[in-house]
Amino acid sequence: MQHKRMALLTLIQKHIRRRDMTELLNEIITLLSYNYYTDNQVITLFNYLIQEGNAQKPMEFITEIAKQSEKHEGALMTIAQQIEEIGLKKGIQQGKAEGRQEGYQLGKNDGVQRAKNRLR
């Protein structure tokens, strides 16, 4: 039974640098269907997969696996929610940075224009 538990870990480690992990979707779903894994093992493996692997659309990837894995659906949806929160935080940070840059540029342009008007 131990070798069967290692199958998902082995699969993920073997293909972690694959250009798109979604190609392994069916194999992952099949291995999860054997119910050899605890939620904690699944969470650890998928956190590793998301951080180190390449999935073109990680939210869709996790959500699709969750839909087809009744036992681990809750754990996988927790990971999907964490990914969504991280994306939201990054989006807010990027928006703030762009807003500061735009404000700086507008202020600089306004200052230059005022200086030109005074010199006339």
C-alpha positions, 0 to 999 in steps of 0.5 A: 500500500505504501508504494501506491501512496507514493504514486501521486508524489512520484508522478508530480515530482517526475513531471514538475517542470513540465510546460503544462501540468494540466496534461496530467489531469486524468492521471492525477484524478485517477490516483486520487480516486484510489483514496490512499491519501489524506487531505493533509497529504493532498494539500501539501502535494498541491501546494508544491505543485502550484508553487513549483509546477507550471499550470497555465490556469492553476485555478481551473486546474485545481477546480477541475480536479476538485470536482472529480475527487469527492473525498478531497474536494474540500481540501482542493477548494481550500487551495483554490481559494488561497490561490484566488486570495493571493491573486487578488492581493497581487492585483491590488498591489500592482494597481497601487503601484501603477496608480502611484506611477501615474500620479507621479507622472501627472504631477511631474507633467503638471509641474513642468507645464506650470514652470513653462507658463511662468517663464512666458 
